[in-house]
Amino acid sequence: MNDASPPPPSEREVVIRVRGLKVGFGDHLVMDGLDLDLYRGEVLGFVGASGAGKSVLTRTILGLLHKQAGTIEVFGYDIDKLTPREHLEVGERWGVLFQEGALFSSLTVRQNIQAPMREHLGLSQETLDGLALQKLALVGLPPETADKFPSELSGGMTKRVSLARALALDPEIVFLDEPTSGLDPISAGDFDDLIGTLQKTLGLTVFMVTHDLDSLFAICDRVAVLGHKKVIAAGPISELLLSDDPWLKSYFHGKRGVTRLLAAGDRPAALAADVRPQNARR
């Protein structure tokens, strides 16, 4: 989590603005009137119940899913009004880490990282090779990883290579879809630290779909909550902890939430009220 207090929302640059978004599959609506802002330089966690459609928003912003209604503005541009060339230029300004990594199995690590560069940049092979090694170093992997295939990588290494590819074009925004899913606690913690370090050193804006409470507390400046097909709350965790919304109370004050908060030494009044009766029954 960023140490410095961010300026008030009215003074911050909105890099993604979503208004009235409606997305569905057949007759089933996943989002209906969703509004959300992503501010430059923040790490925003996006949470919700399993199956609620958290990843759908990312895919809709990226243009991978069709929306039925609403507007999406990226860097101040309405994506519906962009020309194909302008779409390409906007796409060069963001990077994506999909939940399972989505590496090309027939390509080496080096070739996977170079794939976006080949598509968007006219660089020599020597330059591409040098940049691939730089991106590997950036995510904490040794040079010899470059010649491995995805099948030879551990889960943690797969996530790091996928992140290296997401950073290939030096993006301003990085979308992370369940970045710690499938990782053991130590690897997940290391990956959180990596994201936090890169966000600060590179000045990234991060949109992170997650269900991992540790990630939310470790690196997120704000958290947005998907419920009832809309964003029902958005703000720092310290504010969401005080919410009376039933889902939020269950999420943050359930067994895992209480354990995480106590481990962090964070006991706001709302949490203390939840914990005291449990202690009294022991």
Secondary structure, DSSP 4 states (H G I P E B T S, - for coil): --SSPPPPGGGSPEEEEEEEEEEEETTEEEEEEEEEEEETT-EEEEEE-TTS-HHHHHHHHTTSS--SEEEEEETTEEGGG--HHHHHHHHTTEEEE-TT----TTS-HHHHHHHHHHHH----HHHHHHHHHHHHHHTT--GGGGG--GGGS-HHHHHHHHHHHHTTT--SEEEEESTTTT--HHHHHHHHHHHHHHHHHHT-EEEEE---HHHHHHH-SEEEEEETTEEEEEE-HHHHTT---HHHHHHHHSHHHHHHHHHHT---HHHHHHHHHHHHH-
